[in-house]
Structure formats: C-alpha cells, structure tokens
Amino acid sequence: MPVAVHHPMINYQPDRLSLTARGVALADRIGRTLRLWRSRIRERQAFPILGDRDLHDLRVTRWELENELRKPFWRD
C-alpha cells in the first residue's frame, strides 16, 4: 500500500513573493524613486547658473532650459 507523504515543494509558488519580500521590494522602489527625484532637483537647481556659452556647449537653448526648469521634480 503506497504511503502519501507531504512534500514541502507541493505548495511552492515561485511567482508569489512573501509579505516580507514584497515589503523589501516596495521599500527598494521607493528608495530608487526618491534618489531619482533628488537627482532631478539638484540638476535643475544647477541649470540657472549656466551661461549662454555653457548652454551652447551643451547644445541646449535658453527656451529648452526654461521649459525644463518649469517641470516639477517628479516629471521626466
């Protein structure tokens, strides 16, 4: 008579993350987003000190610069 044995891999679902793993993944995404936003803020704060020659070297017009500076930090 065969004996039924419960194997721990029977209910294994690799596509589902544990609650802890989801929390870590969420915290990682939040951290990456905050770093990106902080980077955009720093970059946009540095733009106003650029002169016309600097903008020409970067191949950016004054109009493009002003449009970039009008954007909120969360917009790309």
N, C-alpha and C positions, 0 to 999 in steps of 0.2 A: 504494500500500500504506500503510495507516494506521500511524502510529508510536505505540506505547504510551509515555506519559510518566507518571512517578510524580509525583503531586501531594501536597504535604505535608498537605493537608486530608483526604486519603482516610482516614487512620487517626485523625483527630481525634475525641476522645470528650469532649465538654464536661461530662458528668456525673461524670467521674473527675478527681479532683484529683491533682496531682503529690505526691510524697512530701514535698517542701518545703512545699507549700500545706497539706497535712494536718497537718504539724508546727506550722505557724503557727496553724492553726485550733484545734488541740488546746491550744497554749500560751495562746491567747486565751480559750478556755473555762475553762481552769484559773485564769487570772488573774481572770476575772469571778467565778468561784465563790469564790476566796479573798477578793476585795473584799466580796462579799455576806456571807460568814461574819464578816469583821472588823466589818462594819457591825452585824450582829446582836449580836456580843459587846459592842460599845460601847453599843448601845441597851439591852441587858439589864443592863449594869452601871449605867446611869443610872436605871433604874427604882427601885431601893431607896431612893434619896434623895427620891423623891416623897412628899409628904404626902397626907393624906386629901383635902384641898381640891383639890390638883393632880389627883389621880385622879378626883375628881368632875368637874372641868373637862374632863378627857379622856374622861369617861364610861366609866371603867374601874373595876371593883370590885377590892377587895383580893384576892379569890379568883382573879379572872382574872389579876391581876398575878403572884400566886404560881405559878399554872399556867404562865405564860409563862416565869418565871424557872427553873422546873424543866426546861425543854426544853434539850437540847444545842444548841449553836450551829448545827449543820448541819441541824436540823429547822426547818421553817417553822411 
